[in-house]
Every structure is written in structure tokens, then in C-alpha cells.
Amino acid sequence: MTRFFKGLFTFRRGPWEMLATLLIAVGVFMLMQPFVLWAYTYSFIVTLIGTVMFIVVSHFPEQE
């Protein structure tokens, strides 16, 4: 767990890609659920932020 946080603070690809992927998954889940309107409302922006974040993070250096 400390390796994950250390990777976030040192801008390594692995932890940031995992976070971006999790954000994309949460956005898709928010889009498909029929119960909470605010989650559906913000689902596109959450998915978009996760996608852009993944593109940017793919240029970070590899984890050592």
C-alpha cells in the first residue's frame, strides 16, 4: 500500500493508471445505474476526466 502512495507522489505510471482506470469504471457505473439522478448527471464528466487522465498518465515514467 505504501508503494502505491509513493508512486502517486513521485508521478509513476502504475498507480496513476490504476486510479484513472478506476475513475473510468466509476463513471461507467454511474452512467448505467437508474436510481440516483446526480450520479447519472455527472457520469459523462467523470468518465471524460478518467479518460483524459489515462492519456496524460501514459506518458509518465515506469515504476521502478
PDBQT receptor file of N, H, CA, C and O in Angstrom, charges set to zero:
ATOM      1  N   MET A   1       0.823  -1.192   0.000  1.00  0.00    +0.000 N 
ATOM      2  CA  MET A   1       0.000   0.000   0.000  1.00  0.00    +0.000 C 
ATOM      3  C   MET A   1       0.869   1.257   0.000  1.00  0.00    +0.000 C 
ATOM      4  O   MET A   1       0.544   2.232  -0.679  1.00  0.00    +0.000 OA
ATOM      5  N   THR A   2       1.955   1.244   0.745  1.00  0.00    +0.000 N 
ATOM      6  H   THR A   2       2.219   0.453   1.296  1.00  0.00    +0.000 HD
ATOM      7  CA  THR A   2       2.818   2.417   0.762  1.00  0.00    +0.000 C 
ATOM      8  C   THR A   2       3.498   2.615  -0.589  1.00  0.00    +0.000 C 
ATOM      9  O   THR A   2       3.806   3.745  -0.968  1.00  0.00    +0.000 OA
ATOM     10  N   ARG A   3       3.734   1.528  -1.314  1.00  0.00    +0.000 N 
ATOM     11  H   ARG A   3       3.485   0.610  -1.006  1.00  0.00    +0.000 HD
ATOM     12  CA  ARG A   3       4.317   1.634  -2.650  1.00  0.00    +0.000 C 
ATOM     13  C   ARG A   3       3.360   2.358  -3.595  1.00  0.00    +0.000 C 
ATOM     14  O   ARG A   3       3.788   3.123  -4.459  1.00  0.00    +0.000 OA
ATOM     15  N   PHE A   4       2.058   2.108  -3.422  1.00  0.00    +0.000 N 
ATOM     16  H   PHE A   4       1.710   1.486  -2.720  1.00  0.00    +0.000 HD
ATOM     17  CA  PHE A   4       1.044   2.779  -4.236  1.00  0.00    +0.000 C 
ATOM     18  C   PHE A   4       1.085   4.289  -3.999  1.00  0.00    +0.000 C 
ATOM     19  O   PHE A   4       1.122   5.066  -4.953  1.00  0.00    +0.000 OA
ATOM     20  N   PHE A   5       1.078   4.706  -2.730  1.00  0.00    +0.000 N 
ATOM     21  H   PHE A   5       1.048   4.074  -1.955  1.00  0.00    +0.000 HD
ATOM     22  CA  PHE A   5       1.095   6.132  -2.410  1.00  0.00    +0.000 C 
ATOM     23  C   PHE A   5       2.418   6.779  -2.798  1.00  0.00    +0.000 C 
ATOM     24  O   PHE A   5       2.444   7.930  -3.235  1.00  0.00    +0.000 OA
ATOM     25  N   LYS A   6       3.512   6.047  -2.641  1.00  0.00    +0.000 N 
ATOM     26  H   LYS A   6       3.490   5.112  -2.286  1.00  0.00    +0.000 HD
ATOM     27  CA  LYS A   6       4.809   6.572  -3.060  1.00  0.00    +0.000 C 
ATOM     28  C   LYS A   6       4.827   6.797  -4.574  1.00  0.00    +0.000 C 
ATOM     29  O   LYS A   6       5.383   7.786  -5.053  1.00  0.00    +0.000 OA
ATOM     30  N   GLY A   7       4.213   5.871  -5.328  1.00  0.00    +0.000 N 
ATOM     31  H   GLY A   7       3.762   5.068  -4.940  1.00  0.00    +0.000 HD
ATOM     32  CA  GLY A   7       4.113   6.023  -6.778  1.00  0.00    +0.000 C 
ATOM     33  C   GLY A   7       3.263   7.213  -7.175  1.00  0.00    +0.000 C 
ATOM     34  O   GLY A   7       3.545   7.873  -8.175  1.00  0.00    +0.000 OA
ATOM     35  N   LEU A   8       2.214   7.496  -6.392  1.00  0.00    +0.000 N 
ATOM     36  H   LEU A   8       1.985   6.960  -5.579  1.00  0.00    +0.000 HD
ATOM     37  CA  LEU A   8       1.380   8.667  -6.680  1.00  0.00    +0.000 C 
ATOM     38  C   LEU A   8       2.161   9.959  -6.465  1.00  0.00    +0.000 C 
ATOM     39  O   LEU A   8       2.073  10.888  -7.266  1.00  0.00    +0.000 OA
ATOM     40  N   PHE A   9       2.917  10.008  -5.389  1.00  0.00    +0.000 N 
ATOM     41  H   PHE A   9       2.988   9.252  -4.737  1.00  0.00    +0.000 HD
ATOM     42  CA  PHE A   9       3.649  11.226  -5.065  1.00  0.00    +0.000 C 
ATOM     43  C   PHE A   9       4.854  11.446  -5.967  1.00  0.00    +0.000 C 
ATOM     44  O   PHE A   9       5.295  12.583  -6.138  1.00  0.00    +0.000 OA
ATOM     45  N   THR A  10       5.395  10.373  -6.547  1.00  0.00    +0.000 N 
ATOM     46  H   THR A  10       5.037   9.450  -6.408  1.00  0.00    +0.000 HD
ATOM     47  CA  THR A  10       6.553  10.521  -7.426  1.00  0.00    +0.000 C 
ATOM     48  C   THR A  10       6.160  10.465  -8.898  1.00  0.00    +0.000 C 
ATOM     49  O   THR A  10       7.027  10.389  -9.769  1.00  0.00    +0.000 OA
ATOM     50  N   PHE A  11       4.874  10.501  -9.177  1.00  0.00    +0.000 N 
ATOM     51  H   PHE A  11       4.170  10.562  -8.470  1.00  0.00    +0.000 HD
ATOM     52  CA  PHE A  11       4.347  10.516 -10.547  1.00  0.00    +0.000 C 
ATOM     53  C   PHE A  11       4.856   9.341 -11.376  1.00  0.00    +0.000 C 
ATOM     54  O   PHE A  11       5.454   9.535 -12.434  1.00  0.00    +0.000 OA
ATOM     55  N   ARG A  12       4.617   8.129 -10.894  1.00  0.00    +0.000 N 
ATOM     56  H   ARG A  12       4.131   7.972 -10.035  1.00  0.00    +0.000 HD
ATOM     57  CA  ARG A  12       4.942   6.914 -11.637  1.00  0.00    +0.000 C 
ATOM     58  C   ARG A  12       3.685   6.419 -12.325  1.00  0.00    +0.000 C 
ATOM     59  O   ARG A  12       2.571   6.675 -11.867  1.00  0.00    +0.000 OA
ATOM     60  N   ARG A  13       3.868   5.712 -13.424  1.00  0.00    +0.000 N 
ATOM     61  H   ARG A  13       4.772   5.504 -13.796  1.00  0.00    +0.000 HD
ATOM     62  CA  ARG A  13       2.761   5.324 -14.296  1.00  0.00    +0.000 C 
ATOM     63  C   ARG A  13       1.786   4.350 -13.641  1.00  0.00    +0.000 C 
ATOM     64  O   ARG A  13       0.575   4.539 -13.753  1.00  0.00    +0.000 OA
ATOM     65  N   GLY A  14       2.268   3.333 -12.973  1.00  0.00    +0.000 N 
ATOM     66  H   GLY A  14       3.252   3.179 -12.881  1.00  0.00    +0.000 HD
ATOM     67  CA  GLY A  14       1.407   2.261 -12.454  1.00  0.00    +0.000 C 
ATOM     68  C   GLY A  14       0.264   2.732 -11.571  1.00  0.00    +0.000 C 
ATOM     69  O   GLY A  14      -0.896   2.475 -11.893  1.00  0.00    +0.000 OA
ATOM     70  N   PRO A  15       0.553   3.417 -10.461  1.00  0.00    +0.000 N 
ATOM     71  CA  PRO A  15      -0.535   3.854  -9.572  1.00  0.00    +0.000 C 
ATOM     72  C   PRO A  15      -1.486   4.853 -10.230  1.00  0.00    +0.000 C 
ATOM     73  O   PRO A  15      -2.691   4.805  -9.986  1.00  0.00    +0.000 OA
ATOM     74  N   TRP A  16      -0.965   5.747 -11.052  1.00  0.00    +0.000 N 
ATOM     75  H   TRP A  16       0.014   5.786 -11.249  1.00  0.00    +0.000 HD
ATOM     76  CA  TRP A  16      -1.824   6.737 -11.696  1.00  0.00    +0.000 C 
ATOM     77  C   TRP A  16      -2.720   6.094 -12.742  1.00  0.00    +0.000 C 
ATOM     78  O   TRP A  16      -3.876   6.489 -12.891  1.00  0.00    +0.000 OA
ATOM     79  N   GLU A  17      -2.198   5.096 -13.477  1.00  0.00    +0.000 N 
ATOM     80  H   GLU A  17      -1.259   4.775 -13.356  1.00  0.00    +0.000 HD
ATOM     81  CA  GLU A  17      -3.054   4.380 -14.441  1.00  0.00    +0.000 C 
ATOM     82  C   GLU A  17      -4.158   3.631 -13.719  1.00  0.00    +0.000 C 
ATOM     83  O   GLU A  17      -5.292   3.583 -14.197  1.00  0.00    +0.000 OA
ATOM     84  N   MET A  18      -3.837   3.042 -12.567  1.00  0.00    +0.000 N 
ATOM     85  H   MET A  18      -2.916   3.080 -12.179  1.00  0.00    +0.000 HD
ATOM     86  CA  MET A  18      -4.851   2.336 -11.796  1.00  0.00    +0.000 C 
ATOM     87  C   MET A  18      -5.937   3.303 -11.328  1.00  0.00    +0.000 C 
ATOM     88  O   MET A  18      -7.123   2.976 -11.377  1.00  0.00    +0.000 OA
ATOM     89  N   LEU A  19      -5.542   4.473 -10.881  1.00  0.00    +0.000 N 
ATOM     90  H   LEU A  19      -4.578   4.739 -10.842  1.00  0.00    +0.000 HD
ATOM     91  CA  LEU A  19      -6.500   5.476 -10.430  1.00  0.00    +0.000 C 
ATOM     92  C   LEU A  19      -7.368   5.968 -11.591  1.00  0.00    +0.000 C 
ATOM     93  O   LEU A  19      -8.575   6.143 -11.428  1.00  0.00    +0.000 OA
ATOM     94  N   ALA A  20      -6.765   6.192 -12.757  1.00  0.00    +0.000 N 
ATOM     95  H   ALA A  20      -5.784   6.050 -12.889  1.00  0.00    +0.000 HD
ATOM     96  CA  ALA A  20      -7.529   6.637 -13.928  1.00  0.00    +0.000 C 
ATOM     97  C   ALA A  20      -8.506   5.554 -14.384  1.00  0.00    +0.000 C 
ATOM     98  O   ALA A  20      -9.644   5.851 -14.745  1.00  0.00    +0.000 OA
ATOM     99  N   THR A  21      -8.061   4.310 -14.367  1.00  0.00    +0.000 N 
ATOM    100  H   THR A  21      -7.136   4.069 -14.074  1.00  0.00    +0.000 HD
ATOM    101  CA  THR A  21      -8.941   3.203 -14.753  1.00  0.00    +0.000 C 
ATOM    102  C   THR A  21     -10.104   3.073 -13.783  1.00  0.00    +0.000 C 
ATOM    103  O   THR A  21     -11.233   2.815 -14.199  1.00  0.00    +0.000 OA
ATOM    104  N   LEU A  22      -9.841   3.247 -12.511  1.00  0.00    +0.000 N 
ATOM    105  H   LEU A  22      -8.923   3.456 -12.174  1.00  0.00    +0.000 HD
ATOM    106  CA  LEU A  22     -10.898   3.196 -11.502  1.00  0.00    +0.000 C 
ATOM    107  C   LEU A  22     -11.896   4.335 -11.720  1.00  0.00    +0.000 C 
ATOM    108  O   LEU A  22     -13.102   4.147 -11.558  1.00  0.00    +0.000 OA
ATOM    109  N   LEU A  23     -11.398   5.497 -12.083  1.00  0.00    +0.000 N 
ATOM    110  H   LEU A  23     -10.418   5.650 -12.214  1.00  0.00    +0.000 HD
ATOM    111  CA  LEU A  23     -12.279   6.636 -12.351  1.00  0.00    +0.000 C 
ATOM    112  C   LEU A  23     -13.167   6.375 -13.566  1.00  0.00    +0.000 C 
ATOM    113  O   LEU A  23     -14.347   6.728 -13.560  1.00  0.00    +0.000 OA
ATOM    114  N   ILE A  24     -12.611   5.766 -14.596  1.00  0.00    +0.000 N 
ATOM    115  H   ILE A  24     -11.653   5.480 -14.601  1.00  0.00    +0.000 HD
ATOM    116  CA  ILE A  24     -13.405   5.413 -15.781  1.00  0.00    +0.000 C 
ATOM    117  C   ILE A  24     -14.483   4.397 -15.403  1.00  0.00    +0.000 C 
ATOM    118  O   ILE A  24     -15.631   4.522 -15.829  1.00  0.00    +0.000 OA
ATOM    119  N   ALA A  25     -14.118   3.398 -14.609  1.00  0.00    +0.000 N 
ATOM    120  H   ALA A  25     -13.185   3.296 -14.264  1.00  0.00    +0.000 HD
ATOM    121  CA  ALA A  25     -15.086   2.375 -14.200  1.00  0.00    +0.000 C 
ATOM    122  C   ALA A  25     -16.205   2.974 -13.352  1.00  0.00    +0.000 C 
ATOM    123  O   ALA A  25     -17.369   2.607 -13.514  1.00  0.00    +0.000 OA
ATOM    124  N   VAL A  26     -15.863   3.886 -12.459  1.00  0.00    +0.000 N 
ATOM    125  H   VAL A  26     -14.918   4.184 -12.328  1.00  0.00    +0.000 HD
ATOM    126  CA  VAL A  26     -16.886   4.543 -11.635  1.00  0.00    +0.000 C 
ATOM    127  C   VAL A  26     -17.816   5.381 -12.511  1.00  0.00    +0.000 C 
ATOM    128  O   VAL A  26     -19.027   5.402 -12.290  1.00  0.00    +0.000 OA
ATOM    129  N   GLY A  27     -17.255   6.068 -13.499  1.00  0.00    +0.000 N 
ATOM    130  H   GLY A  27     -16.271   6.051 -13.679  1.00  0.00    +0.000 HD
ATOM    131  CA  GLY A  27     -18.082   6.861 -14.417  1.00  0.00    +0.000 C 
ATOM    132  C   GLY A  27     -19.045   6.003 -15.213  1.00  0.00    +0.000 C 
ATOM    133  O   GLY A  27     -20.202   6.379 -15.402  1.00  0.00    +0.000 OA
ATOM    134  N   VAL A  28     -18.580   4.851 -15.682  1.00  0.00    +0.000 N 
ATOM    135  H   VAL A  28     -17.640   4.546 -15.529  1.00  0.00    +0.000 HD
ATOM    136  CA  VAL A  28     -19.460   3.943 -16.436  1.00  0.00    +0.000 C 
ATOM    137  C   VAL A  28     -20.545   3.383 -15.527  1.00  0.00    +0.000 C 
ATOM    138  O   VAL A  28     -21.700   3.267 -15.936  1.00  0.00    +0.000 OA
ATOM    139  N   PHE A  29     -20.179   3.035 -14.289  1.00  0.00    +0.000 N 
ATOM    140  H   PHE A  29     -19.240   3.130 -13.957  1.00  0.00    +0.000 HD
ATOM    141  CA  PHE A  29     -21.179   2.558 -13.337  1.00  0.00    +0.000 C 
ATOM    142  C   PHE A  29     -22.224   3.633 -13.060  1.00  0.00    +0.000 C 
ATOM    143  O   PHE A  29     -23.419   3.345 -12.992  1.00  0.00    +0.000 OA
ATOM    144  N   MET A  30     -21.764   4.877 -12.899  1.00  0.00    +0.000 N 
ATOM    145  H   MET A  30     -20.793   5.110 -12.954  1.00  0.00    +0.000 HD
ATOM    146  CA  MET A  30     -22.694   5.981 -12.667  1.00  0.00    +0.000 C 
ATOM    147  C   MET A  30     -23.645   6.158 -13.855  1.00  0.00    +0.000 C 
ATOM    148  O   MET A  30     -24.809   6.519 -13.675  1.00  0.00    +0.000 OA
ATOM    149  N   LEU A  31     -23.156   5.907 -15.044  1.00  0.00    +0.000 N 
ATOM    150  H   LEU A  31     -22.211   5.614 -15.191  1.00  0.00    +0.000 HD
ATOM    151  CA  LEU A  31     -23.980   6.047 -16.242  1.00  0.00    +0.000 C 
ATOM    152  C   LEU A  31     -25.055   4.970 -16.315  1.00  0.00    +0.000 C 
ATOM    153  O   LEU A  31     -26.157   5.238 -16.794  1.00  0.00    +0.000 OA
ATOM    154  N   MET A  32     -24.759   3.757 -15.850  1.00  0.00    +0.000 N 
ATOM    155  H   MET A  32     -23.864   3.539 -15.461  1.00  0.00    +0.000 HD
ATOM    156  CA  MET A  32     -25.686   2.638 -16.024  1.00  0.00    +0.000 C 
ATOM    157  C   MET A  32     -26.662   2.444 -14.872  1.00  0.00    +0.000 C 
ATOM    158  O   MET A  32     -27.608   1.668 -15.006  1.00  0.00    +0.000 OA
ATOM    159  N   GLN A  33     -26.465   3.118 -13.753  1.00  0.00    +0.000 N 
ATOM    160  H   GLN A  33     -25.696   3.748 -13.644  1.00  0.00    +0.000 HD
ATOM    161  CA  GLN A  33     -27.382   2.925 -12.629  1.00  0.00    +0.000 C 
ATOM    162  C   GLN A  33     -28.629   3.789 -12.830  1.00  0.00    +0.000 C 
ATOM    163  O   GLN A  33     -28.521   4.917 -13.311  1.00  0.00    +0.000 OA
ATOM    164  N   PRO A  34     -29.807   3.280 -12.470  1.00  0.00    +0.000 N 
ATOM    165  CA  PRO A  34     -31.046   4.019 -12.730  1.00  0.00    +0.000 C 
ATOM    166  C   PRO A  34     -31.634   4.741 -11.508  1.00  0.00    +0.000 C 
ATOM    167  O   PRO A  34     -32.748   5.260 -11.590  1.00  0.00    +0.000 OA
ATOM    168  N   PHE A  35     -30.914   4.786 -10.378  1.00  0.00    +0.000 N 
ATOM    169  H   PHE A  35     -30.010   4.364 -10.311  1.00  0.00    +0.000 HD
ATOM    170  CA  PHE A  35     -31.540   5.238  -9.139  1.00  0.00    +0.000 C 
ATOM    171  C   PHE A  35     -31.208   6.669  -8.738  1.00  0.00    +0.000 C 
ATOM    172  O   PHE A  35     -32.086   7.390  -8.266  1.00  0.00    +0.000 OA
ATOM    173  N   VAL A  36     -29.979   7.089  -8.913  1.00  0.00    +0.000 N 
ATOM    174  H   VAL A  36     -29.266   6.503  -9.297  1.00  0.00    +0.000 HD
ATOM    175  CA  VAL A  36     -29.534   8.388  -8.402  1.00  0.00    +0.000 C 
ATOM    176  C   VAL A  36     -29.302   9.333  -9.578  1.00  0.00    +0.000 C 
ATOM    177  O   VAL A  36     -28.412   9.112 -10.399  1.00  0.00    +0.000 OA
ATOM    178  N   LEU A  37     -30.110  10.382  -9.649  1.00  0.00    +0.000 N 
ATOM    179  H   LEU A  37     -30.833  10.562  -8.982  1.00  0.00    +0.000 HD
ATOM    180  CA  LEU A  37     -30.051  11.287 -10.789  1.00  0.00    +0.000 C 
ATOM    181  C   LEU A  37     -28.741  12.074 -10.854  1.00  0.00    +0.000 C 
ATOM    182  O   LEU A  37     -28.197  12.277 -11.939  1.00  0.00    +0.000 OA
ATOM    183  N   TRP A  38     -28.222  12.524  -9.684  1.00  0.00    +0.000 N 
ATOM    184  H   TRP A  38     -28.664  12.358  -8.803  1.00  0.00    +0.000 HD
ATOM    185  CA  TRP A  38     -26.983  13.305  -9.727  1.00  0.00    +0.000 C 
ATOM    186  C   TRP A  38     -25.817  12.456 -10.226  1.00  0.00    +0.000 C 
ATOM    187  O   TRP A  38     -24.919  12.979 -10.885  1.00  0.00    +0.000 OA
ATOM    188  N   ALA A  39     -25.813  11.159  -9.926  1.00  0.00    +0.000 N 
ATOM    189  H   ALA A  39     -26.543  10.734  -9.391  1.00  0.00    +0.000 HD
ATOM    190  CA  ALA A  39     -24.747  10.286 -10.413  1.00  0.00    +0.000 C 
ATOM    191  C   ALA A  39     -24.830  10.151 -11.932  1.00  0.00    +0.000 C 
ATOM    192  O   ALA A  39     -23.809  10.176 -12.619  1.00  0.00    +0.000 OA
ATOM    193  N   TYR A  40     -26.035  10.009 -12.444  1.00  0.00    +0.000 N 
ATOM    194  H   TYR A  40     -26.864   9.988 -11.886  1.00  0.00    +0.000 HD
ATOM    195  CA  TYR A  40     -26.213   9.938 -13.897  1.00  0.00    +0.000 C 
ATOM    196  C   TYR A  40     -25.815  11.258 -14.557  1.00  0.00    +0.000 C 
ATOM    197  O   TYR A  40     -25.241  11.268 -15.647  1.00  0.00    +0.000 OA
ATOM    198  N   THR A  41     -26.119  12.354 -13.898  1.00  0.00    +0.000 N 
ATOM    199  H   THR A  41     -26.585  12.346 -13.014  1.00  0.00    +0.000 HD
ATOM    200  CA  THR A  41     -25.818  13.672 -14.446  1.00  0.00    +0.000 C 
ATOM    201  C   THR A  41     -24.311  13.886 -14.605  1.00  0.00    +0.000 C 
ATOM    202  O   THR A  41     -23.867  14.439 -15.611  1.00  0.00    +0.000 OA
ATOM    203  N   TYR A  42     -23.530  13.452 -13.626  1.00  0.00    +0.000 N 
ATOM    204  H   TYR A  42     -23.890  13.002 -12.809  1.00  0.00    +0.000 HD
ATOM    205  CA  TYR A  42     -22.082  13.676 -13.653  1.00  0.00    +0.000 C 
ATOM    206  C   TYR A  42     -21.289  12.498 -14.214  1.00  0.00    +0.000 C 
ATOM    207  O   TYR A  42     -20.058  12.529 -14.191  1.00  0.00    +0.000 OA
ATOM    208  N   SER A  43     -21.945  11.483 -14.705  1.00  0.00    +0.000 N 
ATOM    209  H   SER A  43     -22.944  11.457 -14.724  1.00  0.00    +0.000 HD
ATOM    210  CA  SER A  43     -21.238  10.286 -15.176  1.00  0.00    +0.000 C 
ATOM    211  C   SER A  43     -20.355  10.570 -16.386  1.00  0.00    +0.000 C 
ATOM    212  O   SER A  43     -19.242  10.051 -16.472  1.00  0.00    +0.000 OA
ATOM    213  N   PHE A  44     -20.834  11.382 -17.314  1.00  0.00    +0.000 N 
ATOM    214  H   PHE A  44     -21.738  11.803 -17.243  1.00  0.00    +0.000 HD
ATOM    215  CA  PHE A  44     -20.041  11.663 -18.509  1.00  0.00    +0.000 C 
ATOM    216  C   PHE A  44     -18.766  12.421 -18.170  1.00  0.00    +0.000 C 
ATOM    217  O   PHE A  44     -17.699  12.097 -18.691  1.00  0.00    +0.000 OA
ATOM    218  N   ILE A  45     -18.861  13.422 -17.307  1.00  0.00    +0.000 N 
ATOM    219  H   ILE A  45     -19.728  13.685 -16.883  1.00  0.00    +0.000 HD
ATOM    220  CA  ILE A  45     -17.687  14.209 -16.962  1.00  0.00    +0.000 C 
ATOM    221  C   ILE A  45     -16.677  13.369 -16.183  1.00  0.00    +0.000 C 
ATOM    222  O   ILE A  45     -15.471  13.539 -16.360  1.00  0.00    +0.000 OA
ATOM    223  N   VAL A  46     -17.150  12.466 -15.324  1.00  0.00    +0.000 N 
ATOM    224  H   VAL A  46     -18.130  12.327 -15.180  1.00  0.00    +0.000 HD
ATOM    225  CA  VAL A  46     -16.236  11.591 -14.579  1.00  0.00    +0.000 C 
ATOM    226  C   VAL A  46     -15.518  10.645 -15.533  1.00  0.00    +0.000 C 
ATOM    227  O   VAL A  46     -14.312  10.430 -15.403  1.00  0.00    +0.000 OA
ATOM    228  N   THR A  47     -16.248  10.078 -16.489  1.00  0.00    +0.000 N 
ATOM    229  H   THR A  47     -17.228  10.252 -16.594  1.00  0.00    +0.000 HD
ATOM    230  CA  THR A  47     -15.628   9.191 -17.478  1.00  0.00    +0.000 C 
ATOM    231  C   THR A  47     -14.646   9.966 -18.357  1.00  0.00    +0.000 C 
ATOM    232  O   THR A  47     -13.572   9.457 -18.678  1.00  0.00    +0.000 OA
ATOM    233  N   LEU A  48     -14.999  11.176 -18.742  1.00  0.00    +0.000 N 
ATOM    234  H   LEU A  48     -15.872  11.589 -18.481  1.00  0.00    +0.000 HD
ATOM    235  CA  LEU A  48     -14.119  12.002 -19.560  1.00  0.00    +0.000 C 
ATOM    236  C   LEU A  48     -12.837  12.369 -18.815  1.00  0.00    +0.000 C 
ATOM    237  O   LEU A  48     -11.749  12.306 -19.387  1.00  0.00    +0.000 OA
ATOM    238  N   ILE A  49     -12.955  12.748 -17.560  1.00  0.00    +0.000 N 
ATOM    239  H   ILE A  49     -13.839  12.799 -17.095  1.00  0.00    +0.000 HD
ATOM    240  CA  ILE A  49     -11.773  13.074 -16.760  1.00  0.00    +0.000 C 
ATOM    241  C   ILE A  49     -10.870  11.857 -16.616  1.00  0.00    +0.000 C 
ATOM    242  O   ILE A  49      -9.649  11.975 -16.720  1.00  0.00    +0.000 OA
ATOM    243  N   GLY A  50     -11.460  10.692 -16.378  1.00  0.00    +0.000 N 
ATOM    244  H   GLY A  50     -12.452  10.596 -16.294  1.00  0.00    +0.000 HD
ATOM    245  CA  GLY A  50     -10.668   9.473 -16.273  1.00  0.00    +0.000 C 
ATOM    246  C   GLY A  50      -9.958   9.127 -17.571  1.00  0.00    +0.000 C 
ATOM    247  O   GLY A  50      -8.815   8.670 -17.546  1.00  0.00    +0.000 OA
ATOM    248  N   THR A  51     -10.613   9.335 -18.701  1.00  0.00    +0.000 N 
ATOM    249  H   THR A  51     -11.541   9.706 -18.722  1.00  0.00    +0.000 HD
ATOM    250  CA  THR A  51     -10.009   9.040 -20.000  1.00  0.00    +0.000 C 
ATOM    251  C   THR A  51      -8.853   9.985 -20.308  1.00  0.00    +0.000 C 
ATOM    252  O   THR A  51      -7.784   9.548 -20.734  1.00  0.00    +0.000 OA
ATOM    253  N   VAL A  52      -9.071  11.276 -20.091  1.00  0.00    +0.000 N 
ATOM    254  H   VAL A  52      -9.939  11.631 -19.745  1.00  0.00    +0.000 HD
ATOM    255  CA  VAL A  52      -8.001  12.251 -20.321  1.00  0.00    +0.000 C 
ATOM    256  C   VAL A  52      -6.843  12.013 -19.360  1.00  0.00    +0.000 C 
ATOM    257  O   VAL A  52      -5.677  12.126 -19.738  1.00  0.00    +0.000 OA
ATOM    258  N   MET A  53      -7.171  11.687 -18.132  1.00  0.00    +0.000 N 
ATOM    259  H   MET A  53      -8.118  11.595 -17.825  1.00  0.00    +0.000 HD
ATOM    260  CA  MET A  53      -6.136  11.383 -17.137  1.00  0.00    +0.000 C 
ATOM    261  C   MET A  53      -5.313  10.170 -17.572  1.00  0.00    +0.000 C 
ATOM    262  O   MET A  53      -4.091  10.168 -17.419  1.00  0.00    +0.000 OA
ATOM    263  N   PHE A  54      -5.962   9.147 -18.107  1.00  0.00    +0.000 N 
ATOM    264  H   PHE A  54      -6.954   9.148 -18.231  1.00  0.00    +0.000 HD
ATOM    265  CA  PHE A  54      -5.253   7.958 -18.566  1.00  0.00    +0.000 C 
ATOM    266  C   PHE A  54      -4.310   8.299 -19.723  1.00  0.00    +0.000 C 
ATOM    267  O   PHE A  54      -3.193   7.786 -19.782  1.00  0.00    +0.000 OA
ATOM    268  N   ILE A  55      -4.750   9.154 -20.634  1.00  0.00    +0.000 N 
ATOM    269  H   ILE A  55      -5.657   9.571 -20.587  1.00  0.00    +0.000 HD
ATOM    270  CA  ILE A  55      -3.908   9.549 -21.766  1.00  0.00    +0.000 C 
ATOM    271  C   ILE A  55      -2.673  10.309 -21.279  1.00  0.00    +0.000 C 
ATOM    272  O   ILE A  55      -1.564  10.062 -21.752  1.00  0.00    +0.000 OA
ATOM    273  N   VAL A  56      -2.864  11.229 -20.342  1.00  0.00    +0.000 N 
ATOM    274  H   VAL A  56      -3.765  11.430 -19.958  1.00  0.00    +0.000 HD
ATOM    275  CA  VAL A  56      -1.744  12.006 -19.814  1.00  0.00    +0.000 C 
ATOM    276  C   VAL A  56      -0.791  11.114 -19.025  1.00  0.00    +0.000 C 
ATOM    277  O   VAL A  56       0.427  11.206 -19.178  1.00  0.00    +0.000 OA
ATOM    278  N   VAL A  57      -1.348  10.257 -18.190  1.00  0.00    +0.000 N 
ATOM    279  H   VAL A  57      -2.338  10.182 -18.067  1.00  0.00    +0.000 HD
ATOM    280  CA  VAL A  57      -0.544   9.403 -17.319  1.00  0.00    +0.000 C 
ATOM    281  C   VAL A  57       0.258   8.381 -18.112  1.00  0.00    +0.000 C 
ATOM    282  O   VAL A  57       1.301   7.924 -17.644  1.00  0.00    +0.000 OA
ATOM    283  N   SER A  58      -0.198   8.018 -19.287  1.00  0.00    +0.000 N 
ATOM    284  H   SER A  58      -1.045   8.389 -19.668  1.00  0.00    +0.000 HD
ATOM    285  CA  SER A  58       0.536   7.030 -20.078  1.00  0.00    +0.000 C 
ATOM    286  C   SER A  58       1.905   7.546 -20.509  1.00  0.00    +0.000 C 
ATOM    287  O   SER A  58       2.727   6.776 -21.007  1.00  0.00    +0.000 OA
ATOM    288  N   HIS A  59       2.154   8.829 -20.326  1.00  0.00    +0.000 N 
ATOM    289  H   HIS A  59       1.487   9.455 -19.922  1.00  0.00    +0.000 HD
ATOM    290  CA  HIS A  59       3.461   9.407 -20.646  1.00  0.00    +0.000 C 
ATOM    291  C   HIS A  59       4.373   9.525 -19.431  1.00  0.00    +0.000 C 
ATOM    292  O   HIS A  59       5.515   9.966 -19.562  1.00  0.00    +0.000 OA
ATOM    293  N   PHE A  60       3.890   9.139 -18.248  1.00  0.00    +0.000 N 
ATOM    294  H   PHE A  60       2.962   8.781 -18.141  1.00  0.00    +0.000 HD
ATOM    295  CA  PHE A  60       4.725   9.149 -17.052  1.00  0.00    +0.000 C 
ATOM    296  C   PHE A  60       5.757   8.034 -17.135  1.00  0.00    +0.000 C 
ATOM    297  O   PHE A  60       5.554   7.065 -17.866  1.00  0.00    +0.000 OA
ATOM    298  N   PRO A  61       6.863   8.151 -16.397  1.00  0.00    +0.000 N 
ATOM    299  CA  PRO A  61       7.863   7.080 -16.396  1.00  0.00    +0.000 C 
ATOM    300  C   PRO A  61       7.348   5.832 -15.686  1.00  0.00    +0.000 C 
ATOM    301  O   PRO A  61       6.458   5.904 -14.838  1.00  0.00    +0.000 OA
ATOM    302  N   GLU A  62       7.925   4.692 -16.048  1.00  0.00    +0.000 N 
ATOM    303  H   GLU A  62       8.648   4.634 -16.736  1.00  0.00    +0.000 HD
ATOM    304  CA  GLU A  62       7.545   3.409 -15.448  1.00  0.00    +0.000 C 
ATOM    305  C   GLU A  62       7.921   3.370 -13.969  1.00  0.00    +0.000 C 
ATOM    306  O   GLU A  62       8.806   4.099 -13.522  1.00  0.00    +0.000 OA
ATOM    307  N   GLN A  63       7.246   2.523 -13.229  1.00  0.00    +0.000 N 
ATOM    308  H   GLN A  63       6.527   1.931 -13.592  1.00  0.00    +0.000 HD
ATOM    309  CA  GLN A  63       7.556   2.308 -11.819  1.00  0.00    +0.000 C 
ATOM    310  C   GLN A  63       8.847   1.523 -11.695  1.00  0.00    +0.000 C 
ATOM    311  O   GLN A  63       9.070   0.561 -12.430  1.00  0.00    +0.000 OA
ATOM    312  N   GLU A  64       9.688   1.926 -10.777  1.00  0.00    +0.000 N 
ATOM    313  H   GLU A  64       9.507   2.707 -10.179  1.00  0.00    +0.000 HD
ATOM    314  CA  GLU A  64      10.977   1.237 -10.595  1.00  0.00    +0.000 C 
ATOM    315  C   GLU A  64      10.896   0.172  -9.541  1.00  0.00    +0.000 C 
ATOM    316  O   GLU A  64      11.889  -0.500  -9.265  1.00  0.00    +0.000 OA
TER     317      GLU A  64
